[in-house]
Amino acid sequence: MQRILIIDDDEGVCYSLARLLSNDDRRVTAVQTPDAGFEALRGEDPDLVLLDVKIPGADGLELLRSIRRQRPRQLVVMMTAHGTTETAIEAMKHGAYDYLMKPFDTEVLNGVVVRALDNARLNKRVLASPGNPLERKQTPGERAAAADRIIGQSPAMHEVCKKIGQVAPREVPVLIRGESGTGKELIARALWQHSKRSGKAFLAVNCAAIPETLLEGELFGHEKGSFTGAESRKLGKFEQADEGTLFLDEVGDMSIATQAKILRVLQSSTFERVGGSETIKVDVRVVAATHQNLERLVKEGKFREDLYYRLRVMEITLPSLRERRQDIPELVRYFVNRHREALLSEATDVSPAALDALQTQDWPGNIRQLENVIRRALVLCNGSIINTDHLDFGPDSAHSELGAVGGGGHAAPATSANPPVIAAPVNGADDLDKLVERLLSSGRTALIEDMERLLIGRALEKLNGNQLQTAKLLGITRNTLRSRIEKYGLRPKVKVM
């Protein structure tokens, strides 16, 4: 039985909300004073509190702070008829789960209550699980060690780890390849940590982030007076990394002139500082990385062929996140654990629906994009569970690739720049072929997701929004259906009697 506590001085509001929110699975208690509210909190142990901002003789925001001090995990939804943006900000800052304006839209209210109660249920499940690693604060040393840990149990990542074990002890250059955001520097650090040079320096240089005019000085250093502003001698990264490892990220962005000097270091282990004549000898292991097609750049004359072969004595190719989706839950929980303390977040877990949404994304930015999505979710989450409402995938996500497709979805409205792709029902193989042709001609590529959205939306429409019957018709579980409804914004209207 789920328990809801309403604290509002308006007797009519209490009556209406209690009648609206009560059902066989919920017990609603309504009180009209703060004292009665705190007494009910102690006796009822509610899953959710609906609290009015304006209560005669009391400050609703102060009541919120008091509730949260006494019951840090209590979910509280603030309600007001006279709210301001400042009040909303203060309420959310002090831990309110949500903030609703009166008069209520019943669909919005029901949606917030359902999500909050689901959050409370999941939170209780997390607390009941012994040894939840996210509940224990990590020491600074543990956080530092975890930051360099390779996450993933997928076959693709097992192959990467095996290659690291084979390559790390051997004194040869390594080329790491993979899309942007796949964790190439993490792999470079793993190669260093497992090498004979682990006790010496590891330095990283992003060749794409430094202007070409400055890159040479950054790598090889310069002498005093070698150019305007060179007021003293500066040691370059090759010198600083002597006896250690130098990671050159995005080597495909280097100019031909810089490539020639890198080649010389690899061949003879010597170079000169900018503006100097002294030959410097170093012992550095070079690990390079790129997201570009170096073979094509070689053919186009933009990358030296001799340097290409020097750099890729050994090669490690990282899979994209799309190719290792089974690692996403572990990555998500790792990022929650890594960032929750710094972001002052109470989140300790992720709902099944949110995990499902995370696993169905294409992730063009790979792990870096996933990490940023989780960091945003930690900021937005006011409870212990991250759910789909806290996930923001950006305008290019799979959630916004197709216009409205039936079933009452909340997709982007059709415009001249975003024409409707599906305007008629699908009644057979011919219509299905036409639908696919329309999708392809519109530039969409996620056809399976497009068709899934259409099918679920149409099934919900035919069955008047009955989720149990729809799940049976589609041959999926009700939980899976709920996650798809959230993912695609298919929210059938609920009739309030």
C-alpha positions as CSV (number, residue, x, y, z in Angstrom):
1,M,0.0,0.0,0.0
2,Q,1.4,3.4,-1.0
3,R,0.9,6.3,1.3
4,I,0.4,10.0,0.4
5,L,0.3,12.8,2.9
6,I,-1.3,16.2,1.9
7,I,-0.5,19.3,3.9
8,D,-2.7,22.2,2.8
9,D,-4.7,24.7,4.8
10,D,-7.5,24.7,2.1
11,E,-10.1,22.1,3.1
12,G,-11.5,22.0,-0.4
13,V,-8.1,21.3,-1.9
14,C,-7.4,18.5,0.6
15,Y,-10.8,16.9,-0.2
16,S,-10.3,17.1,-4.0
17,L,-6.8,15.8,-4.0
18,A,-7.6,13.0,-1.6
19,R,-10.5,11.9,-3.8
20,L,-8.5,12.2,-7.0
21,L,-5.4,10.4,-5.8
22,S,-7.0,7.6,-3.7
23,N,-7.4,4.1,-5.1
24,D,-7.1,0.5,-4.0
25,D,-3.3,0.7,-3.9
26,R,-3.0,4.1,-2.2
27,R,-4.0,5.5,1.1
28,V,-4.2,9.3,1.2
29,T,-4.1,11.4,4.5
30,A,-4.9,15.1,4.3
31,V,-4.1,17.6,7.1
32,Q,-4.4,21.4,7.3
33,T,-1.6,22.5,9.8
34,P,2.1,22.0,10.0
35,D,1.9,20.3,13.4
36,A,-0.6,17.8,12.2
37,G,1.6,17.3,9.2
38,F,4.7,16.4,11.3
39,E,2.5,14.1,13.5
40,A,1.3,12.3,10.4
41,L,4.9,12.0,9.1
42,R,5.9,10.2,12.2
43,G,2.8,7.9,12.2
44,E,2.1,7.3,8.6
45,D,5.7,7.1,7.1
46,P,4.4,8.4,3.8
47,D,5.9,7.6,0.4
48,L,5.1,11.1,-0.9
49,V,4.2,14.5,0.7
50,L,2.2,17.1,-1.2
51,L,3.0,20.4,0.6
52,D,1.4,23.8,0.1
53,V,3.9,26.7,-0.1
54,K,1.5,29.2,1.6
55,I,0.2,28.0,5.0
56,P,-1.1,30.5,7.5
57,G,1.4,31.0,10.3
58,A,4.1,28.9,8.6
59,D,6.5,29.1,5.7
60,G,6.1,26.2,3.3
61,L,9.8,26.4,2.2
62,E,10.9,26.3,5.8
63,L,8.6,23.3,6.4
64,L,10.2,21.6,3.4
65,R,13.7,22.2,4.9
66,S,12.5,20.8,8.2
67,I,11.1,17.7,6.6
68,R,14.2,17.1,4.6
69,R,16.4,17.6,7.7
70,Q,14.4,15.0,9.6
71,R,13.8,12.7,6.7
72,P,16.5,13.2,4.1
73,R,15.0,10.8,1.6
74,Q,11.4,12.0,1.9
75,L,9.9,12.9,-1.5
76,V,8.0,16.3,-1.3
77,V,6.1,17.9,-4.1
78,M,5.5,21.6,-3.5
79,M,2.1,23.2,-4.5
80,T,1.2,26.9,-4.8
81,A,-1.3,29.2,-6.4
82,H,1.0,32.3,-6.0
83,G,4.4,31.0,-7.0
84,T,7.3,32.9,-8.4
85,T,10.4,31.7,-10.3
86,E,12.4,32.5,-7.1
87,T,10.1,30.3,-5.0
88,A,10.4,27.5,-7.5
89,I,14.2,27.8,-7.5
90,E,14.3,27.8,-3.7
91,A,12.0,24.8,-3.5
92,M,14.0,22.7,-6.0
93,K,17.3,23.8,-4.4
94,H,16.2,22.6,-1.0
95,G,15.2,19.1,-2.3
96,A,11.6,19.3,-3.5
97,Y,10.9,16.5,-5.9
98,D,8.7,18.8,-8.1
99,Y,6.8,22.1,-8.0
100,L,3.2,22.4,-9.2
101,M,1.0,25.4,-9.8
102,K,-2.6,25.6,-8.8
103,P,-5.1,25.0,-10.3
104,F,-3.8,21.6,-11.2
105,D,-4.0,19.9,-14.6
106,T,-5.1,16.4,-13.5
107,E,-2.9,14.7,-16.1
108,V,0.2,16.6,-15.0
109,L,-0.6,16.0,-11.3
110,N,-1.2,12.3,-11.9
111,G,2.0,12.0,-13.9
112,V,4.1,13.6,-11.1
113,V,2.5,11.5,-8.4
114,V,3.0,8.2,-10.4
115,R,6.7,9.0,-11.0
116,A,7.3,10.1,-7.4
117,L,5.7,6.9,-6.0
118,D,7.7,4.8,-8.5
119,N,10.8,6.6,-7.3
120,A,9.9,6.0,-3.7
121,R,9.4,2.3,-4.4
122,L,12.7,1.9,-6.1
123,N,14.4,3.9,-3.3
124,K,13.1,1.4,-0.7
125,R,14.4,-1.5,-2.9
126,V,17.8,0.1,-3.0
127,L,17.9,0.7,0.8
128,A,16.8,-2.9,1.3
129,S,19.7,-4.2,-0.7
130,P,22.8,-4.8,1.5
131,G,26.1,-3.4,0.6
132,N,25.0,-0.9,-2.0
133,P,28.3,0.6,-3.2
134,L,26.8,3.9,-3.9
135,E,25.8,4.4,-0.3
136,R,29.4,4.4,0.9
137,K,31.5,7.5,0.4
138,Q,34.8,6.8,-1.3
139,T,38.1,8.0,0.0
140,P,40.1,10.4,-2.2
141,G,42.5,7.5,-3.0
142,E,39.7,5.2,-4.0
143,R,38.2,7.9,-6.3
144,A,41.5,8.5,-7.9
145,A,42.0,4.8,-8.5
146,A,38.5,4.4,-9.8
147,A,38.9,7.3,-12.3
148,D,41.4,5.3,-14.3
149,R,39.5,2.0,-14.2
150,I,38.3,0.5,-17.4
151,I,34.6,-0.2,-17.1
152,G,32.9,-3.0,-19.1
153,Q,32.4,-6.8,-19.3
154,S,31.3,-7.0,-22.9
155,P,33.3,-9.2,-25.3
156,A,34.6,-6.2,-27.2
157,M,36.1,-4.7,-24.0
158,H,37.5,-8.0,-23.0
159,E,39.4,-8.1,-26.3
160,V,40.7,-4.5,-25.6
161,C,41.9,-5.5,-22.1
162,K,43.6,-8.6,-23.5
163,K,45.4,-6.5,-26.0
164,I,46.5,-4.0,-23.3
165,G,48.0,-6.9,-21.4
166,Q,49.9,-8.1,-24.4
167,V,51.1,-4.7,-25.5
168,A,51.8,-2.8,-22.3
169,P,55.1,-4.6,-21.2
170,R,56.6,-4.3,-24.7
171,E,58.6,-1.2,-25.5
172,V,56.9,-0.3,-28.8
173,P,54.8,2.6,-30.0
174,V,51.0,2.0,-29.9
175,L,48.3,3.6,-32.0
176,I,44.8,3.7,-30.3
177,R,41.9,4.1,-32.7
178,G,38.3,4.9,-32.0
179,E,35.5,7.5,-32.3
180,S,35.6,10.6,-30.2
181,G,34.6,10.0,-26.6
182,T,35.4,6.2,-26.6
183,G,38.1,6.6,-23.9
184,K,41.3,6.6,-25.8
185,E,43.3,8.4,-23.1
186,L,42.0,5.9,-20.5
187,I,43.5,3.1,-22.6
188,A,46.8,5.0,-22.9
189,R,47.0,5.4,-19.2
190,A,46.3,1.7,-18.7
191,L,49.2,0.9,-21.1
192,W,51.4,3.2,-19.0
193,Q,50.2,1.8,-15.7
194,H,50.9,-1.8,-16.8
195,S,54.3,-1.0,-18.4
196,K,57.8,-1.0,-17.0
197,R,57.6,2.9,-17.1
198,S,54.7,3.1,-14.6
199,G,57.0,4.7,-12.0
200,K,57.8,7.5,-14.4
201,A,55.8,10.4,-15.9
202,F,52.7,10.1,-18.0
203,L,52.0,13.2,-20.0
204,A,49.2,13.8,-22.5
205,V,49.0,16.3,-25.4
206,N,45.9,17.0,-27.4
207,C,47.3,17.9,-30.8
208,A,43.9,19.2,-32.0
209,A,43.5,21.5,-29.1
210,I,46.8,23.5,-29.5
211,P,47.2,25.9,-32.4
212,E,49.8,24.7,-34.9
213,T,52.0,27.7,-34.2
214,L,52.3,26.7,-30.5
215,L,52.3,22.9,-30.8
216,E,56.0,22.6,-31.8
217,G,57.0,24.6,-28.7
218,E,54.7,22.5,-26.5
219,L,56.2,19.3,-27.7
220,F,59.9,20.2,-28.0
221,G,60.2,23.3,-25.8
222,H,62.0,26.6,-26.7
223,E,65.0,28.7,-25.8
224,K,64.8,32.1,-24.2
225,G,64.4,34.8,-26.8
226,S,63.5,32.3,-29.6
227,F,60.3,34.4,-30.3
228,T,58.4,37.3,-28.9
229,G,57.3,36.5,-25.4
230,A,59.8,33.7,-24.8
231,E,61.3,35.2,-21.7
232,S,62.9,32.0,-20.4
233,R,63.7,28.5,-21.5
234,K,60.8,26.1,-21.5
235,L,61.1,22.3,-21.5
236,G,58.8,20.6,-23.9
237,K,56.6,17.5,-23.3
238,F,59.2,15.1,-24.8
239,E,61.8,16.3,-22.3
240,Q,59.4,16.3,-19.4
241,A,58.4,12.7,-20.2
242,D,61.9,11.4,-20.4
243,E,62.0,7.7,-19.3
244,G,58.2,7.8,-19.2
245,T,55.2,7.8,-21.6
246,L,53.9,10.6,-23.8
247,F,50.4,10.3,-25.1
248,L,49.7,12.2,-28.4
249,D,46.0,12.5,-28.8
250,E,44.5,13.3,-32.3
251,V,47.7,12.9,-34.2
252,G,45.8,13.1,-37.4
253,D,45.4,16.9,-36.8
254,M,49.2,17.6,-36.8
255,S,50.8,19.5,-39.7
256,I,53.2,17.8,-42.0
257,A,56.1,19.8,-40.6
258,T,55.3,18.7,-37.0
259,Q,54.9,15.1,-38.2
260,A,58.4,15.2,-39.6
261,K,59.8,16.2,-36.2
262,I,57.8,13.5,-34.4
263,L,59.2,11.0,-36.9
264,R,62.7,12.0,-36.1
265,V,62.2,11.5,-32.4
266,L,60.8,8.1,-33.0
267,Q,63.7,7.2,-35.2
268,S,66.6,8.7,-33.3
269,S,65.2,9.7,-29.9
270,T,66.7,13.2,-30.5
271,F,65.4,16.8,-31.2
272,E,66.2,20.4,-30.8
273,R,64.2,23.0,-28.8
274,V,62.7,25.8,-30.9
275,G,65.4,28.5,-31.3
276,G,68.1,26.2,-30.0
277,S,71.0,24.3,-31.5
278,E,71.6,21.7,-28.7
279,T,70.6,18.2,-29.6
280,I,68.5,16.7,-26.8
281,K,68.3,12.9,-26.4
282,V,65.4,11.4,-24.7
283,D,63.9,7.9,-23.9
284,V,60.2,8.2,-24.3
285,R,57.5,5.7,-25.2
286,V,55.0,7.3,-27.5
287,V,51.3,6.2,-27.5
288,A,49.2,8.0,-30.2
289,A,45.5,8.1,-30.8
290,T,43.1,9.3,-33.5
291,H,39.5,9.2,-34.5
292,Q,40.4,9.8,-38.1
293,N,41.0,7.5,-41.0
294,L,44.8,7.7,-41.2
295,E,45.0,5.5,-44.3
296,R,42.8,8.0,-46.2
297,L,44.9,10.9,-44.9
298,V,48.1,9.1,-46.2
299,K,46.5,8.7,-49.6
300,E,45.5,12.4,-49.6
301,G,49.0,13.4,-48.7
302,K,47.9,14.9,-45.4
303,F,49.7,12.3,-43.2
304,R,53.2,10.9,-43.6
305,E,53.2,7.3,-44.5
306,D,56.5,6.6,-42.7
307,L,55.1,8.2,-39.5
308,Y,52.0,6.1,-39.9
309,Y,53.9,2.9,-39.9
310,R,56.1,4.1,-37.0
311,L,53.1,4.9,-34.8
312,R,51.1,1.7,-35.5
313,V,53.7,-0.9,-34.6
314,M,50.9,-2.1,-32.3
315,E,47.3,-1.0,-32.7
316,I,44.3,-1.1,-30.3
317,T,40.8,-0.3,-31.7
318,L,38.2,0.8,-29.3
319,P,34.5,-0.1,-29.9
320,S,31.9,2.6,-29.9
321,L,29.4,2.6,-27.1
322,R,26.8,1.4,-29.7
323,E,28.9,-1.8,-30.0
324,R,29.0,-2.4,-26.3
325,R,25.5,-1.5,-25.0
326,Q,25.6,-4.2,-22.4
327,D,28.3,-2.2,-20.6
328,I,26.0,0.9,-20.2
329,P,24.4,-0.1,-16.9
330,E,27.8,-0.5,-15.3
331,L,29.1,2.7,-16.8
332,V,26.0,4.6,-15.6
333,R,26.4,3.4,-12.0
334,Y,30.1,4.2,-12.2
335,F,29.4,7.8,-13.3
336,V,26.7,8.2,-10.7
337,N,29.1,7.1,-8.0
338,R,32.0,9.2,-9.4
339,H,30.1,12.5,-9.6
340,R,27.2,12.4,-7.1
341,E,29.2,13.8,-4.2
342,A,30.8,16.7,-6.1
343,L,27.4,17.6,-7.5
344,L,25.7,17.4,-4.1
345,S,23.3,14.8,-5.4
346,E,21.3,12.3,-3.3
347,A,20.9,9.9,-6.3
348,T,22.1,6.4,-5.6
349,D,20.5,4.4,-8.4
350,V,18.8,4.6,-11.8
351,S,15.3,3.4,-12.6
352,P,14.8,0.4,-15.0
353,A,13.0,2.7,-17.4
354,A,15.9,5.2,-17.4
355,L,18.4,2.4,-17.9
356,D,16.4,1.1,-20.8
357,A,16.3,4.6,-22.4
358,L,20.0,5.0,-21.9
359,Q,20.7,1.6,-23.6
360,T,18.6,2.4,-26.7
361,Q,20.5,5.6,-27.5
362,D,22.9,5.8,-30.5
363,W,25.5,7.8,-28.4
364,P,27.4,9.6,-31.2
365,G,29.5,11.1,-28.5
366,N,30.1,7.7,-26.9
367,I,31.2,7.5,-23.2
368,R,31.9,11.2,-23.0
369,Q,28.4,12.0,-24.0
370,L,27.0,9.3,-21.6
371,E,29.0,10.8,-18.7
372,N,27.6,14.3,-19.5
373,V,24.1,13.0,-19.6
374,I,24.5,11.4,-16.2
375,R,26.1,14.6,-14.7
376,R,23.1,16.6,-15.9
377,A,20.7,13.9,-14.5
378,L,22.5,14.1,-11.1
379,V,21.9,17.9,-11.1
380,L,18.2,17.5,-12.0
381,C,17.4,14.6,-9.7
382,N,16.0,15.6,-6.4
383,G,15.5,12.1,-5.0
384,S,17.5,8.9,-4.8
385,I,16.5,7.5,-8.1
386,I,17.4,8.9,-11.6
387,N,14.4,8.4,-13.9
388,T,13.7,9.2,-17.5
389,D,12.5,12.8,-16.6
390,H,16.1,13.6,-15.6
391,L,17.6,12.4,-18.9
392,D,18.4,15.0,-21.5
393,F,19.9,13.5,-24.7
394,G,19.9,16.7,-26.7
395,P,18.1,17.6,-30.0
396,D,19.8,14.9,-32.0
397,S,18.8,11.9,-29.9
398,A,16.6,9.0,-31.0
399,H,13.8,10.5,-28.9
400,S,13.2,13.3,-31.4
401,E,14.0,11.7,-34.7
402,L,10.4,11.2,-35.9
403,G,7.3,13.4,-35.8
404,A,4.1,12.4,-34.2
405,V,3.1,8.8,-35.2
406,G,-0.1,8.2,-33.4
407,G,-1.0,7.3,-29.9
408,G,-1.0,10.8,-28.6
409,G,2.8,11.3,-28.7
410,H,4.4,14.5,-27.8
411,A,6.8,14.7,-30.7
412,A,7.8,17.9,-32.5
413,P,5.0,19.5,-34.5
414,A,5.1,19.2,-38.3
415,T,6.5,22.2,-40.1
416,S,7.9,22.9,-43.5
417,A,11.3,22.0,-42.1
418,N,9.9,19.0,-40.2
419,P,7.2,17.5,-42.4
420,P,5.0,14.7,-41.1
421,V,6.3,11.3,-42.2
422,I,3.4,9.2,-41.2
423,A,0.0,10.5,-41.9
424,A,-2.0,7.4,-42.6
425,P,-2.5,4.0,-41.0
426,V,-0.4,1.1,-42.3
427,N,-2.7,-1.6,-43.8
428,G,-0.4,-4.2,-45.3
429,A,2.9,-4.9,-47.1
430,D,2.3,-2.2,-49.8
431,D,1.6,0.5,-47.2
432,L,4.6,-0.7,-45.1
433,D,6.9,-0.4,-48.1
434,K,5.5,3.1,-48.7
435,L,6.1,4.0,-45.0
436,V,9.7,2.8,-45.2
437,E,10.2,4.8,-48.4
438,R,8.8,7.9,-46.6
439,L,11.1,7.4,-43.7
440,L,14.2,6.9,-45.9
441,S,13.4,9.9,-48.0
442,S,13.0,12.1,-44.9
443,G,16.6,11.3,-43.9
444,R,15.6,9.1,-40.9
445,T,17.8,6.1,-40.2
446,A,16.5,4.6,-36.9
447,L,13.8,2.6,-38.7
448,I,13.3,0.0,-36.0
449,E,12.7,2.6,-33.4
450,D,10.4,4.5,-35.7
451,M,8.3,1.4,-36.4
452,E,8.3,0.5,-32.7
453,R,7.0,3.9,-31.8
454,L,4.3,3.7,-34.4
455,L,3.2,0.1,-33.4
456,I,3.0,0.9,-29.7
457,G,1.2,4.1,-30.3
458,R,-1.4,2.5,-32.5
459,A,-1.9,-0.4,-30.1
460,L,-2.5,2.0,-27.2
461,E,-4.9,3.9,-29.3
462,K,-6.9,0.8,-30.3
463,L,-7.1,-0.4,-26.7
464,N,-8.0,2.9,-25.2
465,G,-4.8,3.3,-23.3
466,N,-5.1,0.0,-21.5
467,Q,-1.5,-0.9,-20.8
468,L,-2.1,-4.4,-19.5
469,Q,-4.0,-5.4,-22.7
470,T,-1.5,-3.5,-24.9
471,A,1.4,-5.4,-23.3
472,K,-0.3,-8.7,-23.9
473,L,-1.1,-7.8,-27.5
474,L,2.5,-6.9,-28.2
475,G,4.0,-9.8,-26.3
476,I,6.0,-7.7,-23.9
477,T,6.0,-7.1,-20.2
478,R,4.1,-4.2,-18.7
479,N,7.4,-2.7,-17.4
480,T,8.8,-2.8,-20.9
481,L,5.7,-1.2,-22.3
482,R,5.9,1.6,-19.6
483,S,9.6,2.3,-20.5
484,R,8.7,2.5,-24.2
485,I,5.8,4.9,-23.4
486,E,8.2,7.1,-21.5
487,K,10.9,6.9,-24.2
488,Y,8.6,7.8,-27.0
489,G,6.3,10.2,-25.1
490,L,3.3,8.1,-25.8
491,R,1.1,9.2,-23.0
492,P,-2.6,8.2,-23.5
493,K,-5.0,10.4,-21.7
494,V,-6.4,9.0,-18.4
495,K,-10.0,9.7,-17.7
496,V,-10.6,11.0,-14.2
497,M,-14.0,10.0,-12.9
